[in-house]
Amino acid sequence: TGLGGAWTATTFILMGVMWWVMMVGMMVPSAAPMILLFAMITRKQSNGAADGGNPGLRIALFTSAYVIIWGAFSLVATLAQWGLTEAALLTPMMVGNSRWLLVALLLACGVYQLSPLKQACLGKCRSPLSFIMAGFRPGDWGALRMGLAHGAYCVGCCWLLMGLLFVGGVMNLFWVALIAIVVLAEKVLRHGDLFGKIGGSAMIALAGYMLLPVG
């Protein structure tokens, strides 16, 4: 059936694929510095290495594992979308139609932006060299484990930001691009961590403003 009606198994699969494609498009650019650094180190270590490993395979495993983690997140996001749809809290364009839902999402994301857990995960994403040097694992299995670990840190950093898609609209390309830019800025700008904290404070302020009585 359509998005406005009851979900079928096909609807769920299509929505899951949509979320996964969207997450890859939004997150891989911000992960590019990590992937490129891993590729460079892997190729250097493979030159003359006794194990005869394939650097291309290890780079692919690292990147695929990162994408798989976001695939798991996409499944959770699809379940959340289904639940909100069943509760009639989303419009057909997948925008929250409840003021309390929007306030809760903004407040939760704003508080999380300022939390130690967010900052710890963001620190791993902002320092590719430190991440690789501290957690380097040799071999194909090691590349897979490192990709999974980096993906987990990335989800830990950005999962509530992705929840804001229900504020501006999951199908709103401008809103999707804006969140992707915020994620990229947090990870690559010199003071990206401060940028994220300012954004979090703004979200809390906006949530408070939305709670003010109308009229």
N, C-alpha and C positions, 0 to 999 in steps of 0.2 A: 504494500500500500504506500501512499505518499508519506512524506515526512510528518504531515499533520495528523495521520491516523495511527492505528496500532502498528507496532513494529513486527515485522516478520524476521525470520532468520536471514533472509537476503538483505533486508534493511540493515540489520546489525552488522553483517559482513561488509556491506558497502560503506557504512559509517566508520567502521574500524579501519578500512583501507584509506578512507579519506583522512582520518586523523593521522595515520602513520605517514602518508605522503606529505601532509602538512607539517608534521613534526620534523621529518627529514629536511624539508625545504627551509624550515625556520632555524634548525639547530646545527646542521652540518657546516654552514658558513662560519659560525662561531667556534666550531671545533677544528676548523682548518689548520690553525697554527699547531695544535697538538698532533694532528694527523701528519702534517708535513714534517714536523720535528721527529716524530717516530719513524717516518719513512727514511729520513736522512741518516739517523743513527743506525737503523736496521741495515741499510745498504752498506754503510761503512763497516759495521761489524761482520757482515757477510763476505766482504772481500778477503779472500784467503782463509776463511773460517774452516776448521776441520770438519764441522758437522755437515757441510755442504748444503745448508739450508737455503730455501728459496725466499729471498727478501720480498718479492712480489706477493707471494702467498701470505706471508706474515703481515704485510701491510693490509692486504684484503681482509684477513681475519680480524685484525684490530678494528678496522673501519666497520666491518659487518657486525661485530659484537656491539659496537657503539649504537649502530642502527637498530639492532635487535632489542636493546634495552629500551629505546624509544618506542619500539613496537609493543613492548609490554605495557609501557605507560599509555599508549594509544588504546589498548584494550580497556584499561581502567577508565580512561576518559570517555570511551564509548558507553561503558556501563553507567557512568555518571550522567551522560547525556540521555540515555534511555530512562533512567530513574527520574530525572527532571522533567522529561517529556511526559512520562506516565503521571507525574504529579501536576501536570499542566502549568509548569513554571517556566517553560520556554515557548517562544513564538515559533511559527514555521521557519523563520530565518535563524533559529537557534540563538535568540537573544533572551536573556532573563526578563520576564515580565512581572516580577515581584520586587518591590523596592527592598524588602527585607533580604532577599537573595542577593541583590546587587550590593547592598551595604555589607552583608556578611562576607562576600567575596573580596571586596575592596579592603575591609578591615583585616581579614585573615592574611591577605597578601601583603598589606602594609606592615603588619606586625612581623610577619615572617621575614620580610626584607631586612628588618633590623635585628633579627635573632642571631645568636652565635652559630647555630647550625647552618643557616644560610651563608654566613660569612666564611665558615669552614669549608663548605662545598665550593663556594665561589673562589676561595683561595687556591684550591686544587686546579680549577679551570683556568685561572689567571696566570698560573706558573707552570707552563708545559714542561720546562726543563727540570724543575724540582720534582714534578710528578713522575717523570720518566726515570730520573736518577734515583729517586727513593724507592720506586716500585718496579724497576725493570725486571722482567722475567724472560729468560732465554727460550728459544724454540717456538714452534708453532702454537703449542698449548699456552705458553707464556704470553704470546701476542693476543690470543683470545681472551685470556684472563685480564690483561691490561685494558683491552677495549671494553670489557664488561665493567671494570672498575671505573674507568673514565666516564662511561655512560651513566653509571649509578651516581657519581658525583654531579654530573650535569643535570640529571633529573632532580637530585636533591637541591640543586641550585635554582632550578627554573619551574618546578612543577606547579607552584601556585600562580606564577605569572601566566602559565597556560590556562589556568582557571579563569583569568580575566577575559578569555575569548567569549565566555558566556555573558560578559558585561557589554562588550561592543558588538558581538555577533560572530559566530564561528564562520559564517559565510561572507563576512565583511573583509574584503581583501586589504583595504586600507588599515583596518584594525590589526589584521594578521601581520602586515608589514611593520606596523608600529611596534608591536610586541617583539618581533624579530630584531628590530633595530635596537630596542632597549636591551635585549639579551646580548647582542653583539657589543654594544657600548660597555656594558658591565664587565665583559670578559677581556676586551682589548684596549680600552682607553686607559691612559695612565692613572687616572683617578676614578676608574670605573666602579670600584667598591663604594666610593663616596656618592657617585651618581645614583647607584642603587638605593642607598640609604635616603637620599633626598627624595627619590621617587616613592619609597615606602612611606615617608612622612607625608608626602602629598596625597597618597591613597588614604591614609588614616584621616587626614583633614577633609578629604572629599566625602568619606563615609560619614563623618560627623556632620558635615553640611547637609547631607541627604536626610539626616535624622531630624533636622530642624522642622518645626511645624510649618505647614504651607499656609500662606495667607496671613 
